[in-house]
Amino acid sequence: MTKLVLLRHGQSAWNLENRFTGWIDIDLTQQGMEEAREAGEKIKIAGIHLQNAYCSVLKRAIDTLKIALHACGQEDIPVLYDQALNERHYGDLQGLNKDETARKFGDEQVKIWRRSYSVRPPGGESLKDTAERTLPYFQKHILPEVKDGKNILISAHGNSLRAIVMYLDKLTEEEVISLNIPNGIPIVYTMNSQGDLLSKQEL
């Protein structure tokens, strides 16, 4: 049995300010650093010995990974970085406050941009677009390692991880709308050598 650990980055400065972040490089807050450290401690307590880690190329995910690996005493494992794991690109919304955007465009329109599967925000990606770059990378590079018996950690973002969870949990486009990935909480999938899901838990 193999462990696949999904970890959304800790709280970022723009999470705190309620802004659309997307591909903008934003630092973790103090709370975000603490969430990353606690995630690493939970991985250590669970006895998960990692072989490899995968990470987006955005700073908040990279810093979360470094802090978590240090906290679990596994900072020497190989790490592979790829923008396929980046957050969804929010286009013209990047940097805007979500409440202000809702007042400007209406709550329902902003909800559709944020949560729908196939509707793109202006100049940006839908979750479907994000899945179409994240899942081929996951299926080509990460899933074969899981099937090979390696314990893997992915440090990424709310929407790139939503795409992966949608695939693993076999969620429909309607079901994924309500899916939320919490900051700094390791989600552990136990899988067999065929890649079948045996169990799932949050640490």
C-alpha positions in Angstrom: 0.0 0.0 0.0 1.2 3.4 -1.0 0.5 6.9 0.4 -0.3 9.9 -1.8 -0.4 13.1 0.3 -2.0 16.2 -1.1 -1.1 19.5 0.7 -2.6 22.9 -0.2 -0.2 25.7 0.8 -0.6 27.5 4.1 -2.4 30.8 4.3 -0.9 33.4 2.0 -1.0 37.2 2.4 -3.7 37.4 -0.3 -5.7 34.6 1.3 -5.8 36.8 4.4 -6.7 39.9 2.3 -9.4 37.9 0.4 -7.8 38.5 -3.0 -7.8 36.4 -6.1 -4.2 35.2 -6.3 -3.8 32.8 -9.2 -0.3 32.9 -10.6 0.9 35.9 -8.6 3.8 35.0 -6.3 2.6 35.9 -2.8 4.3 35.0 0.5 2.9 32.9 3.3 1.6 34.7 6.4 2.9 33.8 9.8 -0.2 31.6 10.2 0.5 30.0 6.8 4.1 29.1 8.0 2.6 27.6 11.1 0.1 25.6 9.1 2.9 24.2 7.0 4.9 23.2 10.0 1.9 21.5 11.6 1.3 19.7 8.3 4.8 18.3 8.4 4.4 17.3 12.1 1.2 15.4 11.2 3.0 13.6 8.4 5.7 12.6 10.8 3.3 11.4 13.5 1.4 9.4 10.8 4.7 7.6 10.1 4.6 8.4 6.3 8.1 8.1 4.9 8.2 10.0 1.6 10.2 9.1 -1.4 9.5 12.1 -3.7 7.7 15.4 -3.6 6.1 17.4 -6.4 5.4 21.1 -6.2 4.1 24.0 -8.3 6.5 26.7 -9.2 4.7 29.3 -7.0 6.5 30.6 -3.9 3.7 29.9 -1.4 3.6 26.2 -2.4 7.4 25.9 -2.5 7.7 27.5 1.0 5.0 25.3 2.4 6.8 22.2 1.1 10.1 23.3 2.5 8.7 24.0 6.0 6.6 20.8 6.0 9.5 18.6 4.9 11.8 20.1 7.5 9.1 19.6 10.2 8.8 15.9 9.3 12.6 15.4 9.0 12.5 14.6 5.3 13.9 17.7 3.6 16.5 15.6 1.7 14.0 13.8 -0.6 13.9 14.7 -4.3 11.5 17.5 -5.3 10.2 18.1 -8.8 8.7 21.5 -9.7 6.3 22.1 -12.5 3.8 24.8 -13.5 1.3 22.1 -14.4 0.6 22.1 -10.6 0.1 25.8 -10.4 -3.0 27.4 -9.1 -5.8 28.2 -11.6 -5.0 31.4 -13.5 -7.6 34.0 -12.5 -6.8 36.3 -15.4 -8.2 39.8 -15.0 -9.4 39.0 -11.5 -5.9 38.4 -10.1 -5.2 40.9 -7.3 -8.8 42.0 -6.9 -10.6 41.7 -3.6 -13.3 39.0 -3.8 -15.9 41.1 -1.9 -15.3 44.2 -4.0 -15.4 42.0 -7.2 -18.8 40.6 -6.0 -20.2 44.1 -5.5 -19.0 45.1 -9.0 -20.2 42.1 -11.0 -22.7 40.5 -8.6 -22.4 37.6 -6.1 -23.8 35.0 -8.5 -21.4 35.9 -11.4 -18.4 35.8 -9.1 -19.6 32.5 -7.6 -19.8 31.1 -11.1 -16.3 32.3 -11.9 -14.9 30.8 -8.7 -16.7 27.5 -8.4 -18.1 26.4 -11.7 -16.3 23.7 -13.7 -16.2 25.1 -17.2 -16.8 28.9 -17.0 -13.7 31.0 -17.3 -13.2 34.3 -15.5 -12.2 37.1 -17.9 -8.7 36.3 -19.3 -8.3 33.3 -17.0 -8.7 29.6 -16.6 -11.8 27.5 -15.6 -11.3 24.5 -13.4 -11.7 22.5 -16.5 -8.7 24.3 -18.1 -6.7 23.7 -14.9 -7.6 20.0 -14.9 -6.5 19.8 -18.5 -2.9 20.8 -17.6 -2.8 19.3 -14.1 -4.2 15.8 -14.8 -2.0 14.8 -17.7 1.1 15.7 -15.6 -0.3 13.8 -12.6 -1.1 10.7 -14.7 2.2 10.7 -16.5 4.7 11.5 -13.7 3.1 11.1 -10.3 0.6 8.2 -10.6 3.2 5.7 -12.0 5.4 6.4 -8.9 2.4 5.7 -6.6 1.8 2.5 -8.4 5.5 1.7 -8.1 5.1 1.8 -4.3 6.5 5.2 -3.6 5.0 7.5 -1.0 4.5 10.9 -2.7 3.7 14.4 -1.4 2.2 17.0 -3.7 2.4 20.7 -2.5 0.1 22.7 -4.6 -3.1 24.9 -4.7 -6.8 24.8 -4.1 -7.8 24.3 -7.8 -5.0 22.2 -9.0 -5.7 19.9 -6.1 -9.4 20.1 -6.7 -8.7 18.7 -10.2 -6.7 15.8 -8.7 -9.3 15.0 -6.1 -12.0 15.2 -8.7 -10.1 12.5 -10.7 -9.3 10.3 -7.7 -12.7 10.5 -6.1 -14.5 10.2 -9.4 -16.5 13.4 -8.8 -18.9 14.8 -11.4 -18.7 18.4 -12.6 -21.7 19.2 -10.4 -20.1 17.5 -7.3 -16.8 19.3 -7.7 -18.5 22.7 -7.4 -18.9 22.3 -3.6 -15.4 20.8 -3.1 -13.1 22.9 -1.0 -9.4 22.0 -0.2 -8.4 23.5 3.1 -5.1 25.3 3.6 -2.3 23.3 5.3 -4.3 20.1 6.0 -2.6 16.9 4.5 -5.1 14.7 2.6 -3.8 11.2 2.5 -4.9 8.6 -0.1 -3.9 5.0 0.5 -3.6 3.2 -2.8 -2.6 -0.2 -4.2 -0.2 -1.1 -7.0 -3.0 -0.7 -9.6 -3.7 2.8 -8.4 -7.0 1.8 -6.9 -8.1 4.0 -3.9 -8.3 2.0 -0.7 -8.9 4.8 1.8 -8.8 8.6 2.2 -8.3 10.7 5.3 -7.3 14.2 6.5 -4.5 14.4 9.0 
